[in-house]
Amino acid sequence: MDTVQTNQTDARAEFYAKIDKGNCTPLWESLHALITKTPNTPCLPYLWKWDQVSPWIEEAGRLITAKEAERRVLILENPGLRGRSRITHSLYAGLQLILPGEVAPAHRHSQSALRFVLHGKGAYTAVNGEKVSMSVGDFVITPSWTFHDHGNPSDEPMVWMDGLDVPMVELLDAQFMEPNAAESQEVTTSSELNLAHFGNTMKPVEYRHNTKTSPLFWYPYDRTREALATMNRAEDPHPVWGHKLQYTNPLTGASAIPTMGTFMQLLPAGFKGQNYRSTDSTVYAVVEGKGRCRVGDTVLEFGPKDVFVCPSWMPYSLEADDESVIFSFSDRPVQQALDLWREQF
Ligand code: GTQ
């Protein structure tokens, strides 16, 4: 019997070596690592404290200009995904600094981007010939293949979180990128026009849209904050997520960016959320308040401008000491479009 098994083991090893030369490999050696019972993400829970990273951002500002860097960004790399330029398995995030007087030159790429302002007031992103002047808590999108440049005519530094679908577009090998001929694109419209056109659950009657991305690209914080404050006055918080709104494409009600779901939630002071898990690893950025996220055995103590990650399918809960307002984004719309998304609470 032993001999037979040894022979069989040898025979299999020989077989694997033979087919390996022709780029074939046996499924039965890896089936259960490949098709797992539940998500098996390399993504780990992690918190980037503003107090730790902001001096590094300032230091980067002394080492290189925005123009030289093209984009002066510290990439937030998940500790389980070091060297792979990503904050979750499917998403890229970084902290971008624009100093007074600087310009980050115009380019476009197939990756979609979101900006979520953490610090400063008065820097702009220009999209499609329109400049939007940004403040803390504003959410701004740069749709796939639209020229965008950033600049800071104010007298204070601005830092925002960039979120991009870089790993997803890389997975699909669908990346394209090109610089604009001019460093800054010509501004052709007023900075309030986009909000006037699309920010009031209305649209210009002659408007025809031909992409999946929202035509609204500036979602100012004061409007989001006001909506959450009204909800908080008028109804009980949800036991898991408090009061939570999703940024939408006003033409369709779908997610503002087709590849990334974006949300803002308010947790009342003293809120203790129930345990929750979902298949979309999620990046959170805190605007206001203090509290903690308990995820697995980890406790992430958060405050304003901190960024943290909750990995796919790992149970977590949110608690707020003070009234807290928290932005988040994930690949949820992609999973939903493909009938893959699950949540549990
Ligand atoms: O602002 O266009 O963080 O192209 C990474 C790549 C920001 C941007 C990033 C980019 C940008």
Boltz pocket constraint, residues with backbone or C-beta under 6 A from the ligand:
constraints:
  - pocket:
      binder: B
      contacts: [[A, 71], [A, 73], [A, 93], [A, 94], [A, 96], [A, 109], [A, 113], [A, 148], [A, 162], [A, 164]]
      max_distance: 6.0
